[in-house]
């Protein structure tokens, strides 16, 4: 039995928990809660944080939407689903901190149900979390991936490795030939276990997000920085925006289904910059970001 109501309740509670965890770090900020409803699509709750002392902009969105046919972003790799109606419930979030020493983080947790008259329903889970630093620290990368592996370990020996590699492959800016960040976990079309196990895996990853991200924020958010380091953050945010607008399947799905634009584009940073043919000075922290940190390495090897 595919208990979408139970999944919806978990994701709604997860949204509240993550918002509380973020506010515990940045008590100068407030979440603006925006309940929305589209009679042709569904409903949701957008929780947006901005202009805090720690978080410059962020959003934690919950949605429950339905449609008469899956868009091309969902069927291009699964053409057998063309003509299916769909129902999807999910939480998606992006957090853009103010301090350039604090990474941007992204997470997504969702459940799809596809139905068609005369056919068995098809269901799957998807999601994960990934980290985009501007200035890299081995300690932070090891912690992030240790938390990712901890979430996966109860479900099999190679689960972390598989979804870590999938994350590295997915969050890759092809036209720049560089990763967006240091990765984490990415999974989709998850239904090869029974429903209960798949749902438990989603919960394990969802519950781990704050444990992975909040300690990094606490460690870095008071680090002094200079104007040129803020400028570098804005330059790298441009790369983030490029990926989301060109490659991200979630953004494409939202736009193709006629979703709520404010919620879909919540993932974009409040400010970004594009500097013509900019190159970092050799042997600087900025140069090391690309040469060392954005290389899809096995961070947990450094912890052995």
C-alpha positions as CSV (number, residue, x, y, z in Angstrom):
1,X,0.0,0.0,0.0
2,X,1.4,3.4,-1.0
3,X,0.7,5.6,2.0
4,X,1.0,9.1,0.5
5,X,-0.8,10.6,3.5
6,X,1.9,9.3,5.8
7,X,4.7,10.6,3.6
8,X,3.0,14.0,3.4
9,X,2.8,14.2,7.2
10,X,6.5,13.3,7.6
11,X,7.6,15.9,5.0
12,X,5.4,18.6,6.5
13,X,6.9,17.9,9.9
14,X,10.4,17.9,8.3
15,X,9.8,21.4,6.9
16,X,9.0,22.6,10.4
17,X,12.0,20.9,12.0
18,X,14.5,22.3,9.5
19,X,13.1,25.8,9.9
20,X,13.4,25.6,13.7
21,X,17.0,24.3,13.3
22,X,17.9,27.2,11.1
23,X,16.3,29.8,13.4
24,X,18.2,28.4,16.3
25,X,21.4,29.5,14.6
26,X,20.1,32.9,13.2
27,X,17.7,34.3,15.8
28,X,17.8,37.7,14.1
29,X,15.9,36.4,11.1
30,X,12.3,35.6,10.6
31,X,10.7,33.1,8.3
32,X,7.9,34.5,6.1
33,X,5.3,31.8,5.8
34,X,3.3,31.8,2.5
35,X,0.5,29.3,2.2
36,X,-0.5,29.1,-1.5
37,X,-3.1,27.1,-3.5
38,X,-3.6,26.6,-7.2
39,X,-7.0,24.9,-8.0
40,X,-5.4,23.4,-11.1
41,X,-2.3,22.1,-9.5
42,X,-2.3,21.8,-5.7
43,X,-1.1,23.6,-2.7
44,X,1.9,24.2,-0.6
45,X,3.7,26.3,2.1
46,X,6.8,28.4,1.3
47,X,8.9,29.4,4.3
48,X,11.4,32.1,3.3
49,X,14.2,33.5,5.4
50,X,16.1,36.7,4.4
51,X,18.4,39.4,5.7
52,X,19.4,37.6,8.8
53,X,22.8,38.0,10.5
54,X,23.7,34.5,9.3
55,X,21.4,33.6,6.4
56,X,21.1,36.2,3.6
57,X,18.4,34.3,1.8
58,X,16.8,30.8,2.1
59,X,13.7,28.9,1.6
60,X,12.2,25.7,2.8
61,X,9.2,24.7,0.6
62,X,6.5,22.1,1.0
63,X,4.2,21.2,-1.9
64,X,1.6,18.7,-2.8
65,X,0.7,18.9,-6.5
66,X,-1.2,16.8,-9.0
67,X,-1.5,16.8,-12.8
68,X,-3.1,15.0,-15.7
69,X,0.2,14.2,-17.4
70,X,3.9,14.1,-16.4
71,X,6.0,16.8,-18.0
72,X,9.0,16.0,-20.3
73,X,11.5,16.6,-17.4
74,X,10.0,13.5,-15.7
75,X,9.5,11.3,-18.8
76,X,12.6,11.9,-20.9
77,X,14.5,9.2,-19.1
78,X,11.3,7.1,-18.5
79,X,9.2,7.3,-21.7
80,X,7.0,4.5,-20.5
81,X,5.4,7.1,-18.1
82,X,4.0,9.3,-20.9
83,X,0.3,9.7,-20.5
84,X,0.3,9.0,-16.8
85,X,-1.4,11.3,-14.3
86,X,0.9,12.3,-11.4
87,X,0.8,13.2,-7.7
88,X,3.9,14.4,-5.9
89,X,4.5,15.6,-2.4
90,X,7.9,17.1,-1.5
91,X,10.1,19.4,0.5
92,X,12.8,21.4,-1.2
93,X,15.2,23.9,0.3
94,X,18.2,26.1,-0.5
95,X,20.1,28.2,2.0
96,X,22.4,31.0,1.0
97,X,24.4,32.3,3.9
98,X,25.8,35.8,4.1
99,X,29.3,35.0,5.2
100,X,31.4,33.6,2.2
101,X,33.1,31.1,4.5
102,X,29.7,29.4,5.0
103,X,28.7,27.1,2.2
104,X,25.3,27.2,0.4
105,X,23.3,24.0,1.0
106,X,20.5,22.4,-0.9
107,X,18.2,19.5,-0.1
108,X,15.2,17.8,-1.7
109,X,12.9,15.0,-0.5
110,X,9.9,13.9,-2.6
111,X,7.5,11.1,-3.4
112,X,5.9,10.5,-6.8
113,X,2.8,8.5,-7.7
114,X,2.0,8.0,-11.3
115,X,-1.4,6.4,-12.3
116,X,-3.1,5.4,-15.6
117,X,-6.4,3.8,-16.2
118,X,-6.0,0.0,-16.6
119,X,-2.4,0.1,-15.3
120,X,-0.8,-0.6,-11.9
121,X,0.2,2.6,-10.1
122,X,4.0,3.4,-10.2
123,X,5.6,5.1,-7.2
124,X,9.1,6.2,-6.4
125,X,11.1,8.3,-3.9
126,X,13.8,10.8,-4.7
127,X,16.0,13.5,-3.1
128,X,19.2,14.0,-1.3
129,X,21.4,16.9,-0.1
130,X,24.5,18.6,-1.5
131,X,26.9,21.4,-0.4
132,X,28.4,24.3,-2.3
133,X,31.3,26.0,-0.5
134,X,33.0,29.2,-1.7
135,X,36.0,28.7,0.5
136,X,36.9,25.1,1.2
137,X,37.8,23.3,4.5
138,X,38.6,19.6,4.6
139,X,37.0,19.4,8.1
140,X,33.7,20.5,6.7
141,X,33.8,18.3,3.7
142,X,34.6,15.2,5.8
143,X,31.8,16.0,8.3
144,X,29.3,16.5,5.4
145,X,30.1,13.2,3.8
146,X,30.4,11.4,7.1
147,X,26.8,12.4,7.9
148,X,25.7,11.3,4.4
149,X,27.3,7.9,4.8
150,X,25.8,7.6,8.3
151,X,22.3,8.1,6.8
152,X,23.0,5.4,4.2
153,X,24.8,2.7,6.2
154,X,21.7,0.9,7.6
155,X,20.5,0.2,4.1
156,X,23.5,-1.5,2.6
157,X,27.3,-1.5,2.3
158,X,27.4,0.3,-1.1
159,X,24.4,2.6,-0.8
160,X,26.5,5.7,0.2
161,X,29.0,5.1,-2.6
162,X,26.3,4.7,-5.2
163,X,24.3,7.8,-4.3
164,X,27.5,9.9,-3.7
165,X,28.7,9.1,-7.2
166,X,25.2,9.9,-8.6
167,X,25.3,13.2,-6.8
168,X,28.7,14.1,-8.3
169,X,27.5,13.2,-11.7
170,X,24.2,15.1,-11.4
171,X,25.5,18.4,-9.9
172,X,28.0,19.0,-12.7
173,X,28.0,22.2,-14.7
174,X,28.7,20.7,-18.2
175,X,29.3,23.9,-20.0
176,X,31.8,25.0,-17.3
177,X,33.3,21.5,-17.0
178,X,33.3,21.7,-13.2
179,X,31.2,20.4,-10.3
180,X,28.8,22.7,-8.6
181,X,30.0,21.8,-5.2
182,X,31.4,19.0,-3.1
183,X,28.3,16.8,-3.6
184,X,26.6,14.7,-1.0
185,X,23.7,12.3,-1.9
186,X,21.4,12.2,-4.8
187,X,18.8,9.5,-5.5
188,X,15.8,9.2,-7.8
189,X,13.4,6.5,-9.1
190,X,13.9,4.8,-5.7
191,X,11.5,1.8,-5.6
192,X,13.8,-1.3,-5.8
193,X,13.2,-1.9,-2.1
194,X,9.7,-2.4,-0.6
195,X,7.7,0.8,0.1
196,X,8.5,0.7,3.9
197,X,12.3,0.5,3.3
198,X,12.3,3.2,0.7
199,X,10.3,5.5,2.9
200,X,12.7,4.8,5.8
201,X,15.6,5.7,3.6
202,X,14.0,9.0,2.7
203,X,13.5,9.7,6.4
204,X,17.0,8.8,7.3
205,X,18.4,11.2,4.7
206,X,15.9,13.9,5.5
207,X,16.6,13.7,9.3
208,X,20.3,13.9,8.6
209,X,20.3,17.2,6.7
210,X,20.4,19.5,9.8
211,X,23.0,17.3,11.5
212,X,25.2,17.6,8.4
213,X,24.7,21.4,7.8
214,X,24.2,23.2,11.0
215,X,27.6,22.3,12.6
216,X,29.3,23.7,9.6
217,X,27.3,26.9,9.8
218,X,28.1,27.3,13.5
219,X,31.8,26.7,12.8
220,X,32.2,29.4,10.1
221,X,29.5,32.1,10.3
222,X,31.6,34.4,12.5
223,X,34.8,34.1,10.4
224,X,36.0,37.6,9.4
225,X,36.1,38.3,5.6
226,X,37.1,41.0,3.2
227,X,35.2,42.7,0.4
228,X,37.1,40.7,-2.3
229,X,36.0,37.5,-0.6
230,X,32.4,38.6,-0.7
231,X,32.9,39.4,-4.4
232,X,34.2,35.9,-5.0
233,X,31.1,34.5,-3.3
234,X,28.9,36.5,-5.7
235,X,31.0,35.2,-8.7
236,X,30.5,31.6,-7.5
237,X,26.9,32.1,-6.9
238,X,26.6,32.9,-10.6
239,X,27.7,29.3,-11.3
240,X,25.0,28.1,-8.9
241,X,22.3,30.1,-10.8
242,X,23.6,28.7,-14.1
243,X,23.2,25.1,-13.0
244,X,19.7,25.7,-11.6
245,X,18.4,27.4,-14.7
246,X,20.1,25.2,-17.3
247,X,20.2,21.7,-15.8
248,X,18.2,21.3,-12.6
249,X,15.3,18.8,-13.2
250,X,13.3,20.1,-10.3
251,X,13.3,23.6,-11.7
252,X,12.3,22.3,-15.1
253,X,9.5,20.1,-13.6
254,X,8.1,23.1,-11.8
255,X,8.1,25.4,-14.8
256,X,6.7,22.7,-17.1
257,X,3.8,21.9,-14.8
258,X,2.9,25.6,-14.5
259,X,4.0,25.7,-10.9
260,X,4.3,28.7,-8.6
261,X,7.2,30.8,-9.9
262,X,8.1,32.4,-6.6
263,X,8.6,28.9,-5.0
264,X,10.4,27.4,-8.0
265,X,12.9,30.2,-8.3
266,X,13.4,30.5,-4.5
267,X,16.6,28.5,-5.1
268,X,18.3,31.4,-6.8
269,X,20.7,33.5,-4.7
270,X,19.7,37.1,-3.7
271,X,22.8,38.5,-5.4
272,X,25.2,37.0,-8.0
273,X,27.9,38.3,-10.4
274,X,29.3,37.3,-13.8
275,X,32.8,38.7,-14.4
276,X,34.1,38.4,-17.9
277,X,36.9,35.8,-18.2
278,X,37.9,36.1,-14.5
279,X,40.7,33.9,-13.3
280,X,41.9,33.5,-9.6
281,X,45.5,34.4,-8.7
282,X,47.7,31.3,-8.4
283,X,48.2,29.7,-5.0
284,X,45.2,31.5,-3.4
285,X,42.2,30.1,-1.5
286,X,40.1,31.0,-4.6
287,X,42.3,29.0,-6.9
288,X,42.3,26.1,-4.5
289,X,38.5,25.8,-4.6
290,X,38.6,24.5,-8.2
291,X,41.9,22.8,-8.1
292,X,41.3,20.8,-4.9
293,X,37.8,21.0,-3.5
294,X,35.6,20.8,-6.6
295,X,37.1,17.6,-7.8
296,X,34.6,14.9,-6.8
297,X,37.1,13.3,-4.5
298,X,36.5,10.6,-1.8
299,X,36.5,12.9,1.2
300,X,36.1,10.0,3.7
301,X,39.5,8.6,2.6
302,X,41.0,11.7,4.3
303,X,39.4,10.7,7.6
304,X,41.0,7.2,7.8
